[in-house]
Amino acid sequence: MLVELAKLAHGALRNEDIFSRYGGEEFAVISRGTAAGEAEALAERLRGAVEGHAFSYEGKPIAVTISVGIVRAPRAGLGSPAELVALADEAMYTAKRAGRNRVCCAAEPPTPPEAPSDGS
């Protein structure tokens, strides 16, 4: 199943994207230069490919779905790559709690107000 999932992921991603196994059943995608809407579309493409694939084990069909968490970087207030991963993980668990088989994005921090112009 992992090999089939990896093939599906590579079919849904761009050549420059990086897909890797992060944990037992967790994977990560690094997609440089991708706007928020494009990242959601990519994640939905991957989610749909997995949902629509006919997985089987010992000749018996198995329904497989994925829950996806997205976070954008650079991001204000992030101090380390571990914090980026933690935000993506949190978004993934939000997707799972919302019913699984869905894509959720980590909330963007509020944009700080622009400094007032001094008129010069």
ABEGO torsion letter per residue (X at the ends): XAAAAAAAAAAABBAABBBBBABAABBBBBBBGBBAAAAAAAAAAAAAAAAABBBBBGGBBBBBBBBBBBBBOBBBGBABAAAAAAAAAAAAAAAAAAGEGBBBBBBBBBBBBBBBBAGX
